[in-house]
Amino acid sequence: MPNGYLLLVLHAHLPFVRHPEHDWFLEENWLFEAISETYLPLLRVMERLENDGVPFRLSISVSPTLSAMLQDELLQQRYLRHLELMCDLADRELDRTRDDERFHKVARMYKRLFSENLSDFVDKYDRNVLKGFDYYSKRGKLELLTTAASHAYLPLYQHYPETIRAQVQVAVDQHRKVFGKPPKGFWLPECGYFPGLEEELKDQGLRYFFSASHGTLYGYTKPENGVYKPTRCPNGLAVFGRDVDSANAVWSSEEGYPGDPTYRDFYRDIGFDLPLEYIGDYIHEDGIRIHTGFKYHAITDKSDPNKRPYDPDEAARTVDAHAENFIYNQKKQFKRLGKVMSEPPVITGPFDAELFGHWWFEGPQWIESVIRKLHAEDTGIEMLTGSEYLKQHSELQEVQPAFSSWGNKGYSEVWLDSSNDWIYRHLHKIVERMIDLVDRFPNETGLKKRFLDQAAREVLLSQASDWPFIMRAGTNVAYAVRRIKEHVKNFTTVYDSLSRGEVSTEWLTSVERRHNIFPDIDYRVFARAGKPHEYSSQLKHRS
């Protein structure tokens, strides 16, 4: 029996950004950066561990919007073009930095990174990195989870059960199609929970989800073991509560490991530093300066006004020390908890996957170092997944979780304040109209069904939590506003056309080409709550 269990959960998500109407679209770089700096490096971590015979257990939630983009041939081709451009830039950087070994060493690192990315993407994963995650899932080392279809912040739709059902049902169905089996666990977008949400999760065959710490601690029954043992909702669904101490150690850029002065600085990039005549071919074609991923400076102590050159070897030593510190603190915590708990405690650490590699460049190295040390040392700590824990421990205390999220102040402020509150009267209205369309056209086929299916896609895409988050953060606001308006407009076009009995095949084909996500969606997923519909029955039968 171990002293404690460590459940490390990474949430891989990006909003659906795909613009075939443009040859080169700035926001598609979000995907390219995540593949280069997070997903491929994490897969290499798992490959090295497997090759060295080091056991590991990780959980990764792959959002349906991300999985759709990773499988999309257009985006795969554009990412390949991006990689080839970065490899070319790496060659130029080797030449530019050859007279300064401090920067030349970093340039060599980037040459290796992008060369490995190109080789892995094309030769190892045949342009689809989901194949890598699927491989480790089938090997029993990785538990793959899902989240809401378009990553909607669900508490703001609790009065529309049709939306909750659609977001969960479409997500589970897509996960099954991509990975060949339904998910057992669910990542609530932004850890956003409201009482009753678990009913839809259970209806779709899910067994557990994750909550913010106070979602469990402020539950309607006091949890006897705090967040250090999962609880169960009244309907039997298990809930793993987030451990704040572990989260702060890894998450916080000020208090946690990522803020160490020896680590690579995220914001200092040659896309902004170098002359336009040199960097112009590698940034936006309109001369808009962007991050290239080539960053040569360390975070540096705040007392030093000048950024120091980044030293990968020094950073690697810091990674090792931080991994050691993390394990030391977990052991202390488990020892303290062991005095008051009758069975081994569970520390649940849910994080955005993109923290590791993209925001915290050394993050994948840190994960690998932690796992290797857990294997090499007699720590008494066992890594496992949510499903593995529930197989071993079936007796859970019943606790009804409280309304909560992991956003600022713990509730809904991030997704509902003066910067973004205007969107909801429109988003709620198109939900109501979508339900009305299902009532009016319950069994359509052919062209009309294509129109109705596209309407359902537009409703789901409009609900992505990313857009209100961006509006509140004040970054890329124009694009977020544009996306909300575009989806509402597209839905309204369908609604008005069907109301008039007029349909435009040309318009529909154009929109289907741009927003080609959820190709097998059936609009009746938005059937009025309480009303049985054929699509729902078919999905439950398949699961």
ABEGO torsion letter per residue (X at the ends): XBABBBBBBBBBBBBBBBBAABABBAAAAAAAAAAAAAAAAAAAAAAAAAAAGBBBBBBBBBBAAAAAAAABAAAAAAAAAAAAAAAAAAAAAAAAAAABAAAAAAAAAAAAAAAAAAAAAAAAAGGBAAAAAAAAAAAGABBBBBBBAAGBBAAAAAABAAAAAAAAAAAAAAAAAAAGBBBABBBBBGGBBBBGAAAAAAAAGBABBBBBAAAAAABABBBAAEAABBBBBAAGBBBBBBBAAAAAAAABAAABAAABAABBBAABBAAAABBAAAAAAABBAAGBBBBAGBBABBAEBAABABBBBBBAAAAAAAAAAAAAAAAAAAAAAAAAAAAABABBBBBBBBBBAAABGAABAAAAAAAAAAAAAAAABBAGBBBBBAAAAAAABABBBBBBBBBBBABBGGBAAAABBAAAAAAAAAAAAAAAAAAAAAAABABBBEAAAAAAAAAAAAAAAAABAAAAAAAAAGBGAAAAAAAAAAAAAAAAAAAAAAAAGBBBAAAAAAAAAABABGAABBAAAABBBGBBBAAAAAAAAAX
